[in-house]
Amino acid sequence: MQRLRIVGAALAGIMLLGTATACGSGDEASTDEKVVVDITVKDGEITPKGDRVKVSAGQPIDLVVTADTAGSLHMHSDPEQEFAYDVGTKTFPISIDRPGVIEVESHDPAQIIVQLEVR
């Protein structure tokens, strides 16, 4: 009986190890998945308000802006980028190759919208 418990515990450990390895593989594959950041400009306010989003270097990112007024976003990357949008919904596809924290902000109203934490 004791021997069955030991074998059962060993098998459970092997199964858990296999699951952890599979999860690790899934994480690596997820760097190809597109990250979508929804940005809403409504009644003079912008959301999100400084949220941090973790992404991998080179991972595709869509900044999706839905706005009730025209405006622009500014991204503190190298080189810096600016994205102008009109009323409605517009998608800006980007990717960042170097690790660091990249801020996406608005100048009107002045606020940090999102921080892209690139690893």
C-alpha positions in Angstrom: 0.0 0.0 0.0 2.8 2.4 0.9 4.5 1.6 -2.4 1.4 2.5 -4.3 1.2 5.9 -2.6 4.9 6.6 -3.5 4.3 5.6 -7.1 1.1 7.7 -7.2 2.9 10.7 -5.8 5.8 10.3 -8.2 3.3 10.1 -11.2 1.5 13.2 -9.9 4.8 15.0 -9.7 5.8 14.0 -13.3 2.4 15.2 -14.5 2.8 18.5 -12.8 6.3 18.9 -14.3 4.9 18.2 -17.7 2.1 20.8 -17.2 4.7 23.4 -16.1 6.8 22.7 -19.2 3.8 23.0 -21.4 2.8 26.3 -19.9 6.4 27.6 -20.5 6.1 26.7 -24.1 2.8 28.4 -24.4 4.3 31.6 -22.9 7.0 31.7 -25.6 4.4 31.2 -28.4 2.3 34.0 -27.0 4.9 36.6 -28.0 3.5 36.2 -31.5 0.0 37.0 -30.3 -1.2 40.6 -30.9 -1.8 42.7 -27.9 -4.7 45.1 -28.3 -4.9 48.3 -26.2 -8.3 49.9 -26.4 -8.2 53.7 -25.9 -11.4 55.6 -25.5 -11.7 59.4 -26.0 -15.1 60.6 -24.8 -16.5 63.8 -23.4 -12.9 65.3 -23.0 -11.6 62.3 -21.0 -9.3 59.5 -22.1 -9.2 55.9 -20.8 -7.1 54.1 -19.7 -5.3 56.4 -17.4 -1.7 55.2 -17.1 -2.3 51.4 -17.1 0.8 49.3 -17.5 0.7 46.6 -20.2 3.5 43.9 -20.4 4.6 43.0 -23.9 7.6 41.2 -25.5 10.1 42.9 -27.7 8.9 42.7 -31.3 5.4 41.6 -30.3 2.6 43.1 -32.5 0.5 45.7 -30.7 -2.6 47.4 -31.9 -3.5 50.8 -30.3 -7.3 51.0 -31.0 -8.6 54.5 -30.5 -12.4 55.2 -30.4 -13.0 58.9 -30.2 -15.8 61.4 -30.2 -13.3 64.2 -31.2 -10.2 64.3 -33.3 -6.8 64.3 -31.6 -3.5 62.6 -31.4 -1.4 60.3 -29.3 2.3 60.7 -28.7 4.6 57.7 -28.1 7.9 58.1 -26.3 9.8 55.5 -28.3 13.0 55.8 -30.4 12.2 57.4 -32.7 9.2 59.1 -31.1 5.9 58.7 -32.9 2.7 60.6 -33.1 -0.6 59.1 -34.2 -3.4 61.4 -35.4 -7.0 60.2 -35.2 -10.4 61.5 -36.2 -13.9 60.9 -34.8 -14.6 57.2 -34.9 -12.4 54.2 -34.5 -8.8 53.9 -35.8 -6.2 51.2 -35.3 -2.5 51.9 -35.1 -0.4 48.8 -35.5 3.0 49.1 -33.7 5.8 46.9 -32.3 8.7 47.8 -30.0 12.1 46.1 -30.4 13.9 47.3 -27.4 13.2 46.5 -23.7 12.0 49.3 -21.5 8.9 51.2 -20.6 7.3 53.2 -23.4 4.7 55.8 -22.5 1.8 56.6 -24.8 0.3 60.0 -23.9 -2.0 62.7 -24.9 -1.3 66.4 -24.9 -4.9 67.5 -24.9 -5.8 66.6 -22.2 -2.3 66.1 -20.9 -2.1 62.6 -19.5 -0.3 59.3 -19.7 -2.7 56.8 -21.3 -0.7 53.6 -21.2 2.8 52.4 -20.3 4.1 49.6 -22.5 6.5 47.5 -20.5 8.7 45.8 -23.1 10.7 42.7 -22.0 
